[in-house]
């Protein structure tokens, strides 16, 4: 047996969406900031990321995170998110990471509440884990500031027709689309159609609008198209399906997408300060959110969003790579329409 790598991970799911947390087996990631570390991973660790995220060890919907030392004394740990083009922020993975490091003893949990501050490429994320009997019952995260970037964007999309959408930031840039405007209900059986429509909509928006975060200019692309509609769950206010480009369906309500949605609703006067917002995913799972503060990002009025969810550990793995394996770095089967 010839092995090049042995990488240790702990897997979890948050509201149905996986997080593969790398805890050992990769070299130190250089960089003076988490943004620098993320860029290093993108530039120099592509084979490792693909090995862990893609088939045959993962799948198109796999998401992950790499623990790193923080670059600021204000954080307990640094996190680089992998999968999905190494997006700067990931809400469901944040909940998964905090649950994992507390339940496995990477950090010692304190009952009834343990505070964990993550340094991410998008900024500091403050979390509070509710702990009972040594188990993490739920995690609340106060995310980076969220804001409505551009409202009422009118476009004509081939295959759809005239459409009005909004663009909001909640850790990543989201296009927000009312599913009723394209005549499709948010149901599991419609996810392939949503993927197709997301690619078409993004193509038109990208030709017209170049997004740039006013304080973190390296965040300069739209990563999600979020379709929303009436809820099915009796507790939910709204139901969504978030498509991350180039065509992955988020099984959870999407953490950063929920923050973007709350920023949009708050700016439109449809969500009050501190008002509970229950966001349902396409598979019926929930995140609870609320607005806990107001601020500004550049010239944009912004909010401080908080979301709460729970995660469950699903596996402890040691992944290996054989130098004779032509598929050792993973592969992706198929692709999104138009990707």
C-alpha positions in Angstrom: 0.0 0.0 0.0 1.5 3.4 -1.1 -0.1 6.5 0.4 0.7 10.1 -0.2 -1.7 11.7 2.2 -3.6 10.8 5.4 -6.0 13.6 6.3 -8.2 13.5 9.3 -11.7 15.0 9.3 -14.8 15.1 11.4 -18.1 15.3 9.5 -21.4 16.9 10.6 -24.6 18.1 9.1 -26.5 21.3 9.9 -30.1 21.2 8.9 -29.2 18.5 6.3 -26.1 20.3 4.8 -22.7 18.6 5.4 -19.6 20.1 6.8 -16.3 18.2 6.6 -13.9 19.7 9.2 -10.2 19.1 8.5 -8.5 18.6 11.9 -5.1 17.0 10.9 -2.9 16.0 8.0 -2.4 19.2 6.0 0.5 21.7 6.3 0.5 25.1 7.9 -1.4 27.6 5.8 0.6 30.9 5.6 -1.0 34.3 5.6 -1.2 37.4 7.7 -5.0 37.5 7.5 -7.7 34.8 7.0 -8.3 36.4 3.6 -4.7 35.7 2.8 -5.0 32.1 4.0 -8.1 31.6 1.9 -6.3 32.8 -1.1 -3.3 30.5 -0.4 -5.7 27.6 -0.2 -7.3 28.6 -3.6 -3.8 29.1 -5.2 -1.8 26.2 -3.8 -4.1 23.6 -2.2 -6.6 22.9 -5.0 -5.8 19.2 -5.2 -6.3 18.7 -1.5 -9.6 20.5 -1.5 -10.8 18.5 -4.5 -9.7 15.3 -2.9 -11.8 16.0 0.2 -14.8 17.6 -1.4 -15.3 15.8 -4.8 -16.1 12.2 -5.7 -15.3 9.5 -4.8 -14.8 10.8 -1.2 -17.4 13.6 -1.4 -20.0 14.9 -3.8 -21.1 18.2 -5.5 -22.9 19.3 -2.4 -20.1 18.6 0.0 -18.8 21.6 2.0 -15.9 21.7 4.5 -13.7 23.8 6.6 -10.0 23.9 7.7 -9.1 24.9 11.2 -6.2 27.4 11.4 -4.6 29.5 14.2 -6.4 32.9 14.2 -4.5 36.0 13.1 -6.1 38.1 15.8 -6.3 37.8 19.5 -10.0 38.5 19.4 -10.8 35.0 18.0 -10.4 31.5 19.4 -9.8 29.8 16.1 -9.5 30.6 12.4 -11.5 28.9 9.7 -11.1 28.7 5.9 -14.2 27.3 4.2 -13.7 24.9 1.4 -16.0 23.6 -1.3 -18.2 25.9 -3.4 -15.2 27.9 -4.6 -14.0 28.5 -1.1 -16.6 31.0 -0.2 -15.6 33.7 2.4 -18.3 32.8 4.8 -20.7 29.9 5.5 -23.4 29.9 8.1 -24.3 26.2 8.2 -20.6 25.3 8.4 -20.0 27.8 11.2 -22.7 26.0 13.2 -21.1 22.6 12.3 -17.6 23.7 13.1 -18.6 25.1 16.6 -20.6 22.0 17.4 -17.7 19.7 16.3 -14.9 21.5 18.2 -16.9 21.5 21.4 -18.3 18.0 21.3 -14.9 16.5 20.4 -12.9 18.5 23.0 -10.9 20.7 20.7 -12.3 23.4 22.9 -13.7 22.7 26.3 -17.5 23.2 26.5 -18.9 25.2 29.4 -22.5 24.8 30.5 -25.0 26.3 29.9 -23.4 28.5 27.2 -20.0 28.5 25.6 -18.8 31.5 23.6 -16.7 30.8 20.5 -15.3 33.5 18.2 -14.3 32.4 14.7 -12.1 34.4 12.5 -13.2 33.9 8.9 -12.2 35.5 5.6 -15.4 37.6 5.8 -14.7 38.8 9.4 -15.2 37.8 13.0 -18.2 35.6 13.7 -19.3 35.5 17.4 -21.2 32.4 18.4 -22.9 31.1 21.5 -23.4 27.4 21.9 -26.1 26.1 24.3 -24.6 23.1 26.0 -26.4 20.5 28.0 -24.9 17.3 29.4 -21.8 17.8 27.3 -23.8 18.0 24.1 -24.3 21.1 22.0 -28.0 21.6 21.7 -27.9 24.6 19.4 -25.5 27.3 18.1 -26.4 31.0 17.7 -24.1 33.0 15.5 -23.9 36.8 15.2 -22.7 37.1 11.7 -20.8 39.9 9.9 -22.9 42.9 8.9 -25.5 42.2 6.2 -27.0 44.8 3.8 -29.2 45.2 0.8 -26.7 45.9 -2.0 -29.1 46.8 -4.9 -32.9 46.7 -4.8 -35.5 46.1 -7.6 -33.0 45.1 -10.3 -35.1 44.7 -13.5 -33.7 42.3 -16.1 -34.9 40.3 -19.0 -33.8 36.7 -18.7 -33.8 34.4 -21.7 -36.1 31.5 -21.1 -37.8 33.3 -18.2 -38.7 36.8 -19.4 -38.9 40.1 -17.5 -37.9 39.7 -13.8 -37.3 41.9 -10.8 -34.7 40.7 -8.3 -32.7 42.1 -5.4 -29.1 41.6 -4.4 -28.1 41.4 -0.8 -25.0 40.5 1.2 -25.0 38.3 4.3 -21.5 37.0 4.3 -21.7 36.2 0.6 -23.6 38.0 -2.2 -27.1 36.6 -3.0 -29.5 37.3 -5.7 -33.0 37.1 -4.2 -35.8 35.8 -6.5 -39.5 35.4 -5.6 -40.2 31.9 -6.9 -43.8 32.9 -7.7 -42.4 35.4 -10.3 -41.1 32.4 -12.3 -44.1 30.2 -11.5 -42.2 27.4 -9.6 -42.9 26.3 -6.1 -40.1 25.7 -3.6 -40.3 21.9 -3.5 -37.6 19.2 -3.6 -38.8 17.8 -6.9 -38.2 21.2 -8.5 -34.5 21.6 -7.6 -33.2 20.7 -11.0 -35.3 23.4 -12.6 -34.1 25.9 -9.9 -30.5 25.1 -10.8 -31.2 25.8 -14.5 -33.0 29.1 -13.7 -30.3 30.2 -11.3 -27.6 29.9 -13.9 -29.6 31.8 -16.4 -30.4 34.6 -13.9 -26.8 34.9 -12.7 -25.5 35.1 -16.3 -27.7 38.2 -17.0 -27.0 39.9 -13.6 -23.2 39.3 -14.1 -23.3 41.1 -17.4 -25.0 44.1 -15.8 -23.7 44.4 -12.3 -20.2 43.8 -10.8 -20.6 43.4 -7.1 -17.8 44.5 -4.7 -17.9 44.5 -0.9 -17.1 48.1 0.1 -14.7 47.1 2.9 -13.5 43.7 1.7 -13.0 44.1 -2.0 -11.8 40.5 -2.5 -15.5 39.6 -2.0 -16.4 40.5 -5.6 -18.7 37.8 -7.0 -22.2 36.6 -6.5 -22.1 33.1 -5.1 -25.8 32.3 -4.5 -29.1 32.6 -6.2 -31.8 32.3 -3.6 -35.4 31.5 -4.6 -38.1 32.1 -1.9 -41.8 31.5 -1.5 -44.5 30.6 1.0 -43.5 28.2 3.8 -44.7 24.6 4.3 -43.6 24.3 7.9 -46.2 25.7 10.4 -43.5 27.6 12.3 -41.8 29.1 9.3 -42.2 32.6 7.9 -40.7 31.8 4.5 -39.2 28.9 2.5 -36.2 29.0 0.3 -33.9 27.0 -2.0 -30.4 28.5 -2.3 -28.4 27.5 -5.3 -24.6 28.0 -4.9 -22.8 28.5 -8.2 -22.1 26.5 -10.3 -25.2 24.5 -9.3 -25.3 23.0 -5.8 -28.5 22.9 -3.8 -28.2 24.0 -0.2 -30.1 21.4 1.9 -30.2 23.9 4.8 -32.0 27.3 4.7 -28.5 28.7 4.0 -26.9 30.6 6.9 -25.5 33.5 4.9 -28.5 33.5 2.7 -30.8 33.8 5.7 -28.7 36.8 6.9 -29.0 38.4 3.4 -32.7 37.7 3.4 -33.2 39.4 6.8 -31.2 42.4 5.7 -33.5 42.7 2.7 -36.7 42.3 4.7 -35.5 44.8 7.3 -34.7 47.4 4.7 -38.1 47.0 3.2 -39.9 47.3 6.6 -41.1 43.7 6.5 -39.0 42.5 9.5 -38.8 44.3 12.8 -35.7 44.8 15.1 -35.4 41.7 17.3 -38.4 40.0 15.6 -38.0 36.2 15.2 -37.7 35.0 11.6 -38.0 31.3 10.9 -36.5 30.3 7.6 -37.4 26.9 6.0 -35.2 25.0 3.7 -36.3 23.1 0.6 -36.2 19.8 2.7 -38.2 21.4 5.6 -35.5 22.1 8.1 -35.3 25.5 9.9 -33.0 28.3 11.0 -34.2 30.9 13.4 -32.9 34.4 12.8 -33.3 38.0 14.1 -31.8 41.4 13.7 -29.7 42.4 16.8 -28.1 45.6 15.7 -27.7 48.3 13.1 -24.5 49.6 11.5 -23.1 50.8 8.2 -20.8 49.1 5.6 -19.3 51.8 3.4 -22.3 53.9 2.4 -24.8 51.0 2.8 -27.1 50.9 5.9 -26.5 47.4 7.4 -27.8 45.2 10.1 -26.2 42.7 12.5 -27.9 39.4 11.9 -28.1 36.4 14.3 -29.1 32.9 13.3 -29.6 29.8 15.4 -29.5 26.2 14.3 -28.1 22.8 15.4 -25.7 20.3 13.9 -25.0 16.6 14.5 -21.8 14.7 14.0 -22.0 12.1 11.3 -18.5 10.5 11.0 -14.8 10.5 11.8 -12.6 9.9 8.8 -9.0 9.3 7.7 -8.8 10.0 4.0 -5.8 8.6 2.0 -4.4 9.1 -1.4 -2.6 6.5 -3.5 0.0 8.0 -6.0 -1.0 5.3 -8.5 -4.7 6.3 -8.4 -5.5 8.4 -11.5 -8.6 9.8 -9.6 -6.7 10.5 -6.4 -7.5 14.2 -6.5 -11.2 13.6 -7.1 -13.5 14.3 -9.9 -16.9 15.9 -10.6 -19.5 14.1 -12.6 -21.8 16.2 -14.8 -22.3 19.9 -14.3 -24.9 22.6 -13.9 -26.7 23.9 -16.9 -24.7 26.6 -18.5 -21.8 26.3 -16.1 
